[in-house]
């Protein structure tokens, strides 16, 4: 089975929610993801401040309009 690809915007949104206090388990359940997927994204994006992640999400949401 081919691995599903997620956009940078989506990953950043999930990491931002995690950084705001949501658990990896709750995010995985809500968005139908594996817990390991969420924790992997958090680990990969951990060095990026939440404020910057939110700016990235905002930028992509404006471009989508």
PQR file of N, CA, C, O and H, with PARSE charges and radii, in Angstrom:
ATOM      1  N   UNK A   1       0.833  -1.182   0.000 -0.4000 1.5000
ATOM      2  CA  UNK A   1       0.000   0.000   0.000 -0.0000 2.0000
ATOM      3  C   UNK A   1       0.879   1.248   0.000  0.5500 1.7000
ATOM      4  O   UNK A   1       1.875   1.318   0.719 -0.5500 1.4000
ATOM      5  N   UNK A   2       0.503   2.219  -0.805 -0.4000 1.5000
ATOM      6  CA  UNK A   2       1.259   3.451  -0.929 -0.0000 2.0000
ATOM      7  C   UNK A   2       1.036   4.338   0.297  0.5500 1.7000
ATOM      8  O   UNK A   2      -0.094   4.494   0.758 -0.5500 1.4000
ATOM      9  H   UNK A   2      -0.307   2.162  -1.390  0.4000 1.0000
ATOM     10  N   UNK A   3       2.113   4.914   0.817 -0.4000 1.5000
ATOM     11  CA  UNK A   3       2.017   5.777   1.993 -0.0000 2.0000
ATOM     12  C   UNK A   3       1.291   7.070   1.633  0.5500 1.7000
ATOM     13  O   UNK A   3       1.507   7.641   0.564 -0.5500 1.4000
ATOM     14  H   UNK A   3       3.031   4.787   0.442  0.4000 1.0000
ATOM     15  N   UNK A   4       0.426   7.519   2.542 -0.4000 1.5000
ATOM     16  CA  UNK A   4      -0.306   8.756   2.314 -0.0000 2.0000
ATOM     17  C   UNK A   4       0.614   9.942   2.578  0.5500 1.7000
ATOM     18  O   UNK A   4       1.386   9.938   3.538 -0.5500 1.4000
ATOM     19  H   UNK A   4       0.251   7.055   3.410  0.4000 1.0000
ATOM     20  N   UNK A   5       0.527  10.951   1.726 -0.4000 1.5000
ATOM     21  CA  UNK A   5       1.328  12.163   1.877 -0.0000 2.0000
ATOM     22  C   UNK A   5       0.452  13.275   2.431  0.5500 1.7000
ATOM     23  O   UNK A   5      -0.695  13.440   2.015 -0.5500 1.4000
ATOM     24  H   UNK A   5      -0.100  10.955   0.947  0.4000 1.0000
ATOM     25  N   UNK A   6       0.995  14.029   3.363 -0.4000 1.5000
ATOM     26  CA  UNK A   6       0.280  15.151   3.955 -0.0000 2.0000
ATOM     27  C   UNK A   6       1.020  16.441   3.629  0.5500 1.7000
ATOM     28  O   UNK A   6       2.248  16.459   3.545 -0.5500 1.4000
ATOM     29  H   UNK A   6       1.926  13.894   3.701  0.4000 1.0000
ATOM     30  N   UNK A   7       0.272  17.506   3.447 -0.4000 1.5000
ATOM     31  CA  UNK A   7       0.879  18.789   3.112 -0.0000 2.0000
ATOM     32  C   UNK A   7       1.641  19.357   4.308  0.5500 1.7000
ATOM     33  O   UNK A   7       1.363  19.020   5.459 -0.5500 1.4000
ATOM     34  H   UNK A   7      -0.725  17.492   3.515  0.4000 1.0000
ATOM     35  N   UNK A   8       2.590  20.211   4.013 -0.4000 1.5000
ATOM     36  CA  UNK A   8       3.343  20.896   5.060 -0.0000 2.0000
ATOM     37  C   UNK A   8       2.402  21.716   5.930  0.5500 1.7000
ATOM     38  O   UNK A   8       2.589  21.804   7.144 -0.5500 1.4000
ATOM     39  H   UNK A   8       2.816  20.485   3.078  0.4000 1.0000
ATOM     40  N   UNK A   9       1.403  22.310   5.320 -0.4000 1.5000
ATOM     41  CA  UNK A   9       0.418  23.100   6.059 -0.0000 2.0000
ATOM     42  C   UNK A   9      -0.306  22.233   7.093  0.5500 1.7000
ATOM     43  O   UNK A   9      -0.461  22.634   8.246 -0.5500 1.4000
ATOM     44  H   UNK A   9       1.250  22.239   4.334  0.4000 1.0000
ATOM     45  N   UNK A  10      -0.744  21.056   6.676 -0.4000 1.5000
ATOM     46  CA  UNK A  10      -1.454  20.154   7.588 -0.0000 2.0000
ATOM     47  C   UNK A  10      -0.540  19.708   8.727  0.5500 1.7000
ATOM     48  O   UNK A  10      -0.935  19.731   9.893 -0.5500 1.4000
ATOM     49  H   UNK A  10      -0.619  20.730   5.739  0.4000 1.0000
ATOM     50  N   UNK A  11       0.673  19.307   8.386 -0.4000 1.5000
ATOM     51  CA  UNK A  11       1.620  18.867   9.414 -0.0000 2.0000
ATOM     52  C   UNK A  11       1.889  19.992  10.412  0.5500 1.7000
ATOM     53  O   UNK A  11       1.916  19.769  11.622 -0.5500 1.4000
ATOM     54  H   UNK A  11       0.993  19.289   7.439  0.4000 1.0000
ATOM     55  N   UNK A  12       2.085  21.197   9.891 -0.4000 1.5000
ATOM     56  CA  UNK A  12       2.354  22.348  10.757 -0.0000 2.0000
ATOM     57  C   UNK A  12       1.171  22.633  11.674  0.5500 1.7000
ATOM     58  O   UNK A  12       1.354  23.001  12.834 -0.5500 1.4000
ATOM     59  H   UNK A  12       2.063  21.379   8.908  0.4000 1.0000
ATOM     60  N   UNK A  13      -0.030  22.465  11.159 -0.4000 1.5000
ATOM     61  CA  UNK A  13      -1.231  22.684  11.970 -0.0000 2.0000
ATOM     62  C   UNK A  13      -1.290  21.683  13.115  0.5500 1.7000
ATOM     63  O   UNK A  13      -1.602  22.050  14.249 -0.5500 1.4000
ATOM     64  H   UNK A  13      -0.179  22.166  10.216  0.4000 1.0000
ATOM     65  N   UNK A  14      -0.995  20.438  12.826 -0.4000 1.5000
ATOM     66  CA  UNK A  14      -1.011  19.397  13.858 -0.0000 2.0000
ATOM     67  C   UNK A  14       0.053  19.688  14.912  0.5500 1.7000
ATOM     68  O   UNK A  14      -0.213  19.564  16.107 -0.5500 1.4000
ATOM     69  H   UNK A  14      -0.742  20.141  11.906  0.4000 1.0000
ATOM     70  N   UNK A  15       1.248  20.072  14.486 -0.4000 1.5000
ATOM     71  CA  UNK A  15       2.326  20.380  15.425 -0.0000 2.0000
ATOM     72  C   UNK A  15       1.966  21.606  16.265  0.5500 1.7000
ATOM     73  O   UNK A  15       2.262  21.646  17.459 -0.5500 1.4000
ATOM     74  H   UNK A  15       1.464  20.173  13.515  0.4000 1.0000
ATOM     75  N   UNK A  16       1.339  22.591  15.657 -0.4000 1.5000
ATOM     76  CA  UNK A  16       0.924  23.781  16.407 -0.0000 2.0000
ATOM     77  C   UNK A  16      -0.083  23.402  17.493  0.5500 1.7000
ATOM     78  O   UNK A  16       0.009  23.889  18.620 -0.5500 1.4000
ATOM     79  H   UNK A  16       1.099  22.559  14.687  0.4000 1.0000
ATOM     80  N   UNK A  17      -1.033  22.546  17.164 -0.4000 1.5000
ATOM     81  CA  UNK A  17      -2.009  22.092  18.154 -0.0000 2.0000
ATOM     82  C   UNK A  17      -1.317  21.331  19.282  0.5500 1.7000
ATOM     83  O   UNK A  17      -1.655  21.498  20.453 -0.5500 1.4000
ATOM     84  H   UNK A  17      -1.108  22.150  16.249  0.4000 1.0000
ATOM     85  N   UNK A  18      -0.352  20.500  18.921 -0.4000 1.5000
ATOM     86  CA  UNK A  18       0.422  19.757  19.919 -0.0000 2.0000
ATOM     87  C   UNK A  18       1.160  20.731  20.841  0.5500 1.7000
ATOM     88  O   UNK A  18       1.164  20.566  22.061 -0.5500 1.4000
ATOM     89  H   UNK A  18      -0.077  20.364  17.969  0.4000 1.0000
ATOM     90  N   UNK A  19       1.779  21.738  20.243 -0.4000 1.5000
ATOM     91  CA  UNK A  19       2.539  22.725  21.026 -0.0000 2.0000
ATOM     92  C   UNK A  19       1.630  23.566  21.924  0.5500 1.7000
ATOM     93  O   UNK A  19       2.089  24.140  22.912 -0.5500 1.4000
ATOM     94  H   UNK A  19       1.776  21.872  19.252  0.4000 1.0000
ATOM     95  N   UNK A  20       0.358  23.639  21.585 -0.4000 1.5000
ATOM     96  CA  UNK A  20      -0.600  24.381  22.411 -0.0000 2.0000
ATOM     97  C   UNK A  20      -1.139  23.524  23.555  0.5500 1.7000
ATOM     98  O   UNK A  20      -1.925  24.004  24.372 -0.5500 1.4000
ATOM     99  H   UNK A  20      -0.015  23.173  20.783  0.4000 1.0000
ATOM    100  N   UNK A  21      -0.723  22.262  23.619 -0.4000 1.5000
ATOM    101  CA  UNK A  21      -1.089  21.430  24.754 -0.0000 2.0000
ATOM    102  C   UNK A  21      -1.900  20.183  24.438  0.5500 1.7000
ATOM    103  O   UNK A  21      -2.176  19.384  25.333 -0.5500 1.4000
ATOM    104  H   UNK A  21      -0.085  21.871  22.956  0.4000 1.0000
ATOM    105  N   UNK A  22      -2.282  20.005  23.192 -0.4000 1.5000
ATOM    106  CA  UNK A  22      -3.025  18.789  22.830 -0.0000 2.0000
ATOM    107  C   UNK A  22      -2.074  17.599  22.872  0.5500 1.7000
ATOM    108  O   UNK A  22      -0.877  17.752  22.632 -0.5500 1.4000
ATOM    109  H   UNK A  22      -2.058  20.654  22.465  0.4000 1.0000
ATOM    110  N   UNK A  23      -2.595  16.425  23.175 -0.4000 1.5000
ATOM    111  CA  UNK A  23      -1.750  15.233  23.206 -0.0000 2.0000
ATOM    112  C   UNK A  23      -1.679  14.614  21.811  0.5500 1.7000
ATOM    113  O   UNK A  23      -2.565  14.807  20.979 -0.5500 1.4000
ATOM    114  H   UNK A  23      -3.568  16.301  23.370  0.4000 1.0000
ATOM    115  N   UNK A  24      -0.615  13.874  21.583 -0.4000 1.5000
ATOM    116  CA  UNK A  24      -0.455  13.175  20.307 -0.0000 2.0000
ATOM    117  C   UNK A  24      -1.595  12.185  20.111  0.5500 1.7000
ATOM    118  O   UNK A  24      -2.071  11.990  18.993 -0.5500 1.4000
ATOM    119  H   UNK A  24       0.105  13.717  22.259  0.4000 1.0000
ATOM    120  N   UNK A  25      -2.026  11.566  21.193 -0.4000 1.5000
ATOM    121  CA  UNK A  25      -3.113  10.594  21.128 -0.0000 2.0000
ATOM    122  C   UNK A  25      -4.424  11.248  20.690  0.5500 1.7000
ATOM    123  O   UNK A  25      -5.125  10.716  19.829 -0.5500 1.4000
ATOM    124  H   UNK A  25      -1.639  11.725  22.102  0.4000 1.0000
ATOM    125  N   UNK A  26      -4.756  12.401  21.281 -0.4000 1.5000
ATOM    126  CA  UNK A  26      -6.011  13.060  20.926 -0.0000 2.0000
ATOM    127  C   UNK A  26      -5.982  13.558  19.483  0.5500 1.7000
ATOM    128  O   UNK A  26      -6.990  13.484  18.780 -0.5500 1.4000
ATOM    129  H   UNK A  26      -4.186  12.832  21.980  0.4000 1.0000
ATOM    130  N   UNK A  27      -4.847  14.058  19.046 -0.4000 1.5000
ATOM    131  CA  UNK A  27      -4.717  14.530  17.660 -0.0000 2.0000
ATOM    132  C   UNK A  27      -4.816  13.357  16.687  0.5500 1.7000
ATOM    133  O   UNK A  27      -5.469  13.455  15.648 -0.5500 1.4000
ATOM    134  H   UNK A  27      -4.028  14.118  19.617  0.4000 1.0000
ATOM    135  N   UNK A  28      -4.168  12.259  17.030 -0.4000 1.5000
ATOM    136  CA  UNK A  28      -4.213  11.074  16.165 -0.0000 2.0000
ATOM    137  C   UNK A  28      -5.650  10.579  16.023  0.5500 1.7000
ATOM    138  O   UNK A  28      -6.085  10.231  14.926 -0.5500 1.4000
ATOM    139  H   UNK A  28      -3.638  12.180  17.874  0.4000 1.0000
ATOM    140  N   UNK A  29      -6.378  10.551  17.124 -0.4000 1.5000
ATOM    141  CA  UNK A  29      -7.774  10.100  17.081 -0.0000 2.0000
ATOM    142  C   UNK A  29      -8.654  11.052  16.271  0.5500 1.7000
ATOM    143  O   UNK A  29      -9.460  10.619  15.447 -0.5500 1.4000
ATOM    144  H   UNK A  29      -6.024  10.834  18.016  0.4000 1.0000
ATOM    145  N   UNK A  30      -8.492  12.341  16.514 -0.4000 1.5000
ATOM    146  CA  UNK A  30      -9.344  13.332  15.848 -0.0000 2.0000
ATOM    147  C   UNK A  30      -9.105  13.391  14.343  0.5500 1.7000
ATOM    148  O   UNK A  30     -10.050  13.537  13.568 -0.5500 1.4000
ATOM    149  H   UNK A  30      -7.838  12.693  17.183  0.4000 1.0000
ATOM    150  N   UNK A  31      -7.849  13.277  13.931 -0.4000 1.5000
ATOM    151  CA  UNK A  31      -7.503  13.428  12.518 -0.0000 2.0000
ATOM    152  C   UNK A  31      -7.213  12.103  11.813  0.5500 1.7000
ATOM    153  O   UNK A  31      -6.736  12.083  10.678 -0.5500 1.4000
ATOM    154  H   UNK A  31      -7.081  13.158  14.560  0.4000 1.0000
ATOM    155  N   UNK A  32      -7.504  11.006  12.496 -0.4000 1.5000
ATOM    156  CA  UNK A  32      -7.333   9.660  11.924 -0.0000 2.0000
ATOM    157  C   UNK A  32      -5.898   9.422  11.450  0.5500 1.7000
ATOM    158  O   UNK A  32      -5.654   9.046  10.304 -0.5500 1.4000
ATOM    159  H   UNK A  32      -7.891  11.022  13.417  0.4000 1.0000
ATOM    160  N   UNK A  33      -4.970   9.652  12.360 -0.4000 1.5000
ATOM    161  CA  UNK A  33      -3.546   9.456  12.097 -0.0000 2.0000
ATOM    162  C   UNK A  33      -2.998   8.440  13.090  0.5500 1.7000
ATOM    163  O   UNK A  33      -3.606   8.189  14.131 -0.5500 1.4000
ATOM    164  H   UNK A  33      -5.168   9.958  13.291  0.4000 1.0000
ATOM    165  N   UNK A  34      -1.857   7.863  12.767 -0.4000 1.5000
ATOM    166  CA  UNK A  34      -1.151   7.024  13.732 -0.0000 2.0000
ATOM    167  C   UNK A  34      -0.452   7.939  14.737  0.5500 1.7000
ATOM    168  O   UNK A  34       0.048   9.002  14.368 -0.5500 1.4000
ATOM    169  H   UNK A  34      -1.364   8.067  11.921  0.4000 1.0000
ATOM    170  N   UNK A  35      -0.417   7.532  15.989 -0.4000 1.5000
ATOM    171  CA  UNK A  35       0.256   8.325  17.020 -0.0000 2.0000
ATOM    172  C   UNK A  35       1.715   8.549  16.631  0.5500 1.7000
ATOM    173  O   UNK A  35       2.268   9.624  16.861 -0.5500 1.4000
ATOM    174  H   UNK A  35      -0.822   6.669  16.289  0.4000 1.0000
ATOM    175  N   UNK A  36       2.336   7.523  16.038 -0.4000 1.5000
ATOM    176  CA  UNK A  36       3.738   7.638  15.614 -0.0000 2.0000
ATOM    177  C   UNK A  36       3.909   8.704  14.538  0.5500 1.7000
ATOM    178  O   UNK A  36       4.949   9.358  14.477 -0.5500 1.4000
ATOM    179  H   UNK A  36       1.887   6.650  15.852  0.4000 1.0000
ATOM    180  N   UNK A  37       2.916   8.882  13.705 -0.4000 1.5000
ATOM    181  CA  UNK A  37       2.973   9.915  12.673 -0.0000 2.0000
ATOM    182  C   UNK A  37       3.010  11.294  13.332  0.5500 1.7000
ATOM    183  O   UNK A  37       3.828  12.142  12.978 -0.5500 1.4000
ATOM    184  H   UNK A  37       2.071   8.350  13.754  0.4000 1.0000
ATOM    185  N   UNK A  38       2.116  11.501  14.288 -0.4000 1.5000
ATOM    186  CA  UNK A  38       2.064  12.792  14.988 -0.0000 2.0000
ATOM    187  C   UNK A  38       3.369  13.059  15.726  0.5500 1.7000
ATOM    188  O   UNK A  38       3.935  14.147  15.616 -0.5500 1.4000
ATOM    189  H   UNK A  38       1.451  10.812  14.576  0.4000 1.0000
ATOM    190  N   UNK A  39       3.847  12.077  16.476 -0.4000 1.5000
ATOM    191  CA  UNK A  39       5.083  12.287  17.236 -0.0000 2.0000
ATOM    192  C   UNK A  39       6.287  12.479  16.315  0.5500 1.7000
ATOM    193  O   UNK A  39       7.222  13.200  16.664 -0.5500 1.4000
ATOM    194  H   UNK A  39       3.387  11.193  16.566  0.4000 1.0000
ATOM    195  N   UNK A  40       6.273  11.851  15.161 -0.4000 1.5000
ATOM    196  CA  UNK A  40       7.343  12.062  14.184 -0.0000 2.0000
ATOM    197  C   UNK A  40       7.355  13.483  13.655  0.5500 1.7000
ATOM    198  O   UNK A  40       8.414  14.098  13.528 -0.5500 1.4000
ATOM    199  H   UNK A  40       5.513  11.265  14.877  0.4000 1.0000
ATOM    200  N   UNK A  41       6.168  14.008  13.344 -0.4000 1.5000
ATOM    201  CA  UNK A  41       6.085  15.394  12.868 -0.0000 2.0000
ATOM    202  C   UNK A  41       6.533  16.358  13.959  0.5500 1.7000
ATOM    203  O   UNK A  41       7.235  17.333  13.689 -0.5500 1.4000
ATOM    204  H   UNK A  41       5.307  13.508  13.446  0.4000 1.0000
ATOM    205  N   UNK A  42       6.122  16.078  15.192 -0.4000 1.5000
ATOM    206  CA  UNK A  42       6.521  16.940  16.308 -0.0000 2.0000
ATOM    207  C   UNK A  42       8.037  16.924  16.457  0.5500 1.7000
ATOM    208  O   UNK A  42       8.660  17.970  16.640 -0.5500 1.4000
ATOM    209  H   UNK A  42       5.552  15.286  15.412  0.4000 1.0000
ATOM    210  N   UNK A  43       8.620  15.750  16.380 -0.4000 1.5000
ATOM    211  CA  UNK A  43      10.075  15.626  16.511 -0.0000 2.0000
ATOM    212  C   UNK A  43      10.785  16.383  15.391  0.5500 1.7000
ATOM    213  O   UNK A  43      11.770  17.080  15.637 -0.5500 1.4000
ATOM    214  H   UNK A  43       8.114  14.900  16.232  0.4000 1.0000
ATOM    215  N   UNK A  44      10.289  16.248  14.165 -0.4000 1.5000
ATOM    216  CA  UNK A  44      10.921  16.901  13.021 -0.0000 2.0000
ATOM    217  C   UNK A  44      10.763  18.418  13.041  0.5500 1.7000
ATOM    218  O   UNK A  44      11.642  19.137  12.567 -0.5500 1.4000
ATOM    219  H   UNK A  44       9.489  15.682  13.965  0.4000 1.0000
ATOM    220  N   UNK A  45       9.657  18.907  13.581 -0.4000 1.5000
ATOM    221  CA  UNK A  45       9.384  20.343  13.586 -0.0000 2.0000
ATOM    222  C   UNK A  45       9.580  20.971  14.958  0.5500 1.7000
ATOM    223  O   UNK A  45       9.215  22.128  15.165 -0.5500 1.4000
ATOM    224  H   UNK A  45       8.942  18.322  13.966  0.4000 1.0000
ATOM    225  N   UNK A  46      10.151  20.222  15.897 -0.4000 1.5000
ATOM    226  CA  UNK A  46      10.267  20.681  17.279 -0.0000 2.0000
ATOM    227  C   UNK A  46      11.083  21.969  17.407  0.5500 1.7000
ATOM    228  O   UNK A  46      10.791  22.799  18.268 -0.5500 1.4000
ATOM    229  H   UNK A  46      10.447  19.282  15.729  0.4000 1.0000
ATOM    230  N   UNK A  47      12.073  22.140  16.587 -0.4000 1.5000
ATOM    231  CA  UNK A  47      12.940  23.312  16.708 -0.0000 2.0000
ATOM    232  C   UNK A  47      12.309  24.578  16.137  0.5500 1.7000
ATOM    233  O   UNK A  47      12.861  25.668  16.288 -0.5500 1.4000
ATOM    234  H   UNK A  47      12.311  21.466  15.888  0.4000 1.0000
ATOM    235  N   UNK A  48      11.155  24.442  15.482 -0.4000 1.5000
ATOM    236  CA  UNK A  48      10.478  25.599  14.919 -0.0000 2.0000
ATOM    237  C   UNK A  48       9.488  26.136  15.956  0.5500 1.7000
ATOM    238  O   UNK A  48       8.628  25.390  16.425 -0.5500 1.4000
ATOM    239  H   UNK A  48      10.706  23.557  15.360  0.4000 1.0000
ATOM    240  N   UNK A  49       9.594  27.413  16.321 -0.4000 1.5000
ATOM    241  CA  UNK A  49       8.672  27.971  17.317 -0.0000 2.0000
ATOM    242  C   UNK A  49       7.217  27.930  16.840  0.5500 1.7000
ATOM    243  O   UNK A  49       6.945  28.034  15.644 -0.5500 1.4000
ATOM    244  H   UNK A  49      10.292  28.020  15.940  0.4000 1.0000
ATOM    245  N   UNK A  50       6.300  27.780  17.775 -0.4000 1.5000
ATOM    246  CA  UNK A  50       4.878  27.709  17.450 -0.0000 2.0000
ATOM    247  C   UNK A  50       4.419  28.934  16.676  0.5500 1.7000
ATOM    248  O   UNK A  50       3.624  28.810  15.744 -0.5500 1.4000
ATOM    249  H   UNK A  50       6.520  27.695  18.747  0.4000 1.0000
ATOM    250  N   UNK A  51       4.901  30.112  17.043 -0.4000 1.5000
ATOM    251  CA  UNK A  51       4.488  31.340  16.355 -0.0000 2.0000
ATOM    252  C   UNK A  51       4.839  31.270  14.872  0.5500 1.7000
ATOM    253  O   UNK A  51       4.051  31.704  14.031 -0.5500 1.4000
ATOM    254  H   UNK A  51       5.546  30.213  17.800  0.4000 1.0000
ATOM    255  N   UNK A  52       5.996  30.737  14.543 -0.4000 1.5000
ATOM    256  CA  UNK A  52       6.394  30.612  13.149 -0.0000 2.0000
ATOM    257  C   UNK A  52       5.533  29.578  12.435  0.5500 1.7000
ATOM    258  O   UNK A  52       5.148  29.778  11.282 -0.5500 1.4000
ATOM    259  H   UNK A  52       6.636  30.385  15.226  0.4000 1.0000
ATOM    260  N   UNK A  53       5.232  28.488  13.106 -0.4000 1.5000
ATOM    261  CA  UNK A  53       4.370  27.461  12.513 -0.0000 2.0000
ATOM    262  C   UNK A  53       3.006  28.058  12.195  0.5500 1.7000
ATOM    263  O   UNK A  53       2.453  27.804  11.125 -0.5500 1.4000
ATOM    264  H   UNK A  53       5.544  28.325  14.042  0.4000 1.0000
ATOM    265  N   UNK A  54       2.457  28.848  13.115 -0.4000 1.5000
ATOM    266  CA  UNK A  54       1.157  29.476  12.880 -0.0000 2.0000
ATOM    267  C   UNK A  54       1.210  30.453  11.704  0.5500 1.7000
ATOM    268  O   UNK A  54       0.247  30.559  10.945 -0.5500 1.4000
ATOM    269  H   UNK A  54       2.906  29.055  13.984  0.4000 1.0000
ATOM    270  N   UNK A  55       2.325  31.164  11.550 -0.4000 1.5000
ATOM    271  CA  UNK A  55       2.486  32.068  10.402 -0.0000 2.0000
ATOM    272  C   UNK A  55       2.513  31.277   9.095  0.5500 1.7000
ATOM    273  O   UNK A  55       1.939  31.708   8.094 -0.5500 1.4000
ATOM    274  H   UNK A  55       3.107  31.077  12.167  0.4000 1.0000
ATOM    275  N   UNK A  56       3.174  30.130   9.103 -0.4000 1.5000
ATOM    276  CA  UNK A  56       3.228  29.283   7.913 -0.0000 2.0000
ATOM    277  C   UNK A  56       1.829  28.799   7.555  0.5500 1.7000
ATOM    278  O   UNK A  56       1.432  28.827   6.390 -0.5500 1.4000
ATOM    279  H   UNK A  56       3.641  29.781   9.916  0.4000 1.0000
ATOM    280  N   UNK A  57       1.086  28.355   8.564 -0.4000 1.5000
ATOM    281  CA  UNK A  57      -0.282  27.887   8.331 -0.0000 2.0000
ATOM    282  C   UNK A  57      -1.127  29.018   7.775  0.5500 1.7000
ATOM    283  O   UNK A  57      -1.890  28.810   6.831 -0.5500 1.4000
ATOM    284  H   UNK A  57       1.409  28.332   9.510  0.4000 1.0000
ATOM    285  N   UNK A  58      -1.008  30.204   8.340 -0.4000 1.5000
ATOM    286  CA  UNK A  58      -1.766  31.365   7.875 -0.0000 2.0000
ATOM    287  C   UNK A  58      -1.396  31.697   6.426  0.5500 1.7000
ATOM    288  O   UNK A  58      -2.272  31.982   5.609 -0.5500 1.4000
ATOM    289  H   UNK A  58      -0.389  30.373   9.106  0.4000 1.0000
ATOM    290  N   UNK A  59      -0.116  31.659   6.114 -0.4000 1.5000
ATOM    291  CA  UNK A  59       0.345  31.956   4.761 -0.0000 2.0000
ATOM    292  C   UNK A  59      -0.276  31.004   3.748  0.5500 1.7000
ATOM    293  O   UNK A  59      -0.766  31.434   2.704 -0.5500 1.4000
ATOM    294  H   UNK A  59       0.596  31.427   6.778  0.4000 1.0000
ATOM    295  N   UNK A  60      -0.256  29.717   4.055 -0.4000 1.5000
ATOM    296  CA  UNK A  60      -0.819  28.744   3.130 -0.0000 2.0000
ATOM    297  C   UNK A  60      -2.333  28.865   3.025  0.5500 1.7000
ATOM    298  O   UNK A  60      -2.896  28.625   1.957 -0.5500 1.4000
ATOM    299  H   UNK A  60       0.142  29.367   4.904  0.4000 1.0000
ATOM    300  N   UNK A  61      -2.997  29.232   4.110 -0.4000 1.5000
ATOM    301  CA  UNK A  61      -4.446  29.376   4.049 -0.0000 2.0000
ATOM    302  C   UNK A  61      -4.835  30.575   3.195  0.5500 1.7000
ATOM    303  O   UNK A  61      -5.854  30.536   2.505 -0.5500 1.4000
ATOM    304  H   UNK A  61      -2.540  29.427   4.977  0.4000 1.0000
ATOM    305  N   UNK A  62      -4.041  31.636   3.232 -0.4000 1.5000
ATOM    306  CA  UNK A  62      -4.299  32.800   2.376 -0.0000 2.0000
ATOM    307  C   UNK A  62      -4.070  32.446   0.912  0.5500 1.7000
ATOM    308  O   UNK A  62      -4.847  32.844   0.045 -0.5500 1.4000
ATOM    309  H   UNK A  62      -3.213  31.667   3.793  0.4000 1.0000
ATOM    310  N   UNK A  63      -3.012  31.702   0.640 -0.4000 1.5000
ATOM    311  CA  UNK A  63      -2.706  31.316  -0.751 -0.0000 2.0000
ATOM    312  C   UNK A  63      -3.771  30.418  -1.347  0.5500 1.7000
ATOM    313  O   UNK A  63      -3.983  30.419  -2.560 -0.5500 1.4000
ATOM    314  H   UNK A  63      -2.381  31.378   1.344  0.4000 1.0000
ATOM    315  N   UNK A  64      -4.449  29.643  -0.488 -0.4000 1.5000
ATOM    316  CA  UNK A  64      -5.453  28.699  -0.973 -0.0000 2.0000
ATOM    317  C   UNK A  64      -6.741  29.406  -1.412  0.5500 1.7000
ATOM    318  O   UNK A  64      -7.563  28.826  -2.121 -0.5500 1.4000
ATOM    319  H   UNK A  64      -4.276  29.643   0.497  0.4000 1.0000
ATOM    320  N   UNK A  65      -6.905  30.632  -0.993 -0.4000 1.5000
ATOM    321  CA  UNK A  65      -8.141  31.366  -1.316 -0.0000 2.0000
ATOM    322  C   UNK A  65      -8.135  31.877  -2.711  0.5500 1.7000
ATOM    323  O   UNK A  65      -9.098  32.513  -3.140 -0.5500 1.4000
ATOM    324  H   UNK A  65      -6.237  31.104  -0.417  0.4000 1.0000
TER
END
